């Protein structure tokens, strides 16, 4: 008999899988990609066509793992999450509802008795309070077919318990932020390696969230696109004095990411002098283009020159040249 499990690759989800395996069930695991996972975003930096991979730590579980791309529906909910954001731009409640809804469709398709996750009561302030966990179960329509093996004895009885699929004695009663019990279970259940606890979503990071918030304010309907998460991770993000947005590469590895956005703005680069690539979104004013050119000169090897020739490639393919002195970010807003 199969059970559908959501796996992130973190300690909690790995232990939850092992507990379900100990019940004698065969987990079919789903790893959802929202586009804001650090591992996946960094992979996209190197190769935007790279296939999404399941978490390496999940390979030790001996279970089938499916990777499901949720980036498009996630960007839709990110624009205006029904249940709001957390401390930063993290729409955790709506994100959980989306994932569990998708997992529940797979449960019905596979005729599985339940969906399970590695959630723990009280571990995260927004989405793992007991009342919110019950709300998420209802709104995802998985209802009492959702099992949380790590804290199941602290929650109401579920349908598979009543049906005898497993007993309540096979569930744990973990709550709070300590992972001591999970680490004990990891040793007991032969989980050899797992990542250190850390934020699994860039939208919980204050600096990254500030960039997301600012970029969303510029987009129609607050909708980001699929190429934005890597862009938001690289470079110096600067709002120019006239309001245009510029991103200046910090090293050679970041320049290709900016280059991919060339059709959405202007690319600036010093002529014959090593330095960064600068991307300016849209159609900037002449004064903002000058400001971006001066900053491009400032952050390159020509910063000590009286003037630096900056070559710009416009979105329509036209080339412009700006002979400018290196400038300062005075009047700009740095994100």
Secondary structure, 3 states (H helix, E strand, C coil): CEEEEECCCCHHHHHHHHHHHHCCCEEEEEEEECCCCHHHHHHHHHCCCCCCCCCHHHHHHCCEEEEEECHHHHHHHHHCCCCCCCCCCCCHHHHHHHHHHHHHHHHHHHCCCCEECCCCECCCCCCCCHHHHHHHHHHCCCHHHEECCCCHHHCCCCHHHHCCCCCHHHCCCCECCCCHHHHHHHHHCCCCCCCCCCCCCHHHCHHHHHHHHHHHHHCHHHCCCCCHHHHHHCCEEEECCCCCEEEECCCHHHHHHHHCCHHHEEEEEECCCCCCEEEEECCCCHHHHHHHHHHHHHCCCCCCCCCEEEEEECCCCCEEEEEECCCCCCCCEEC
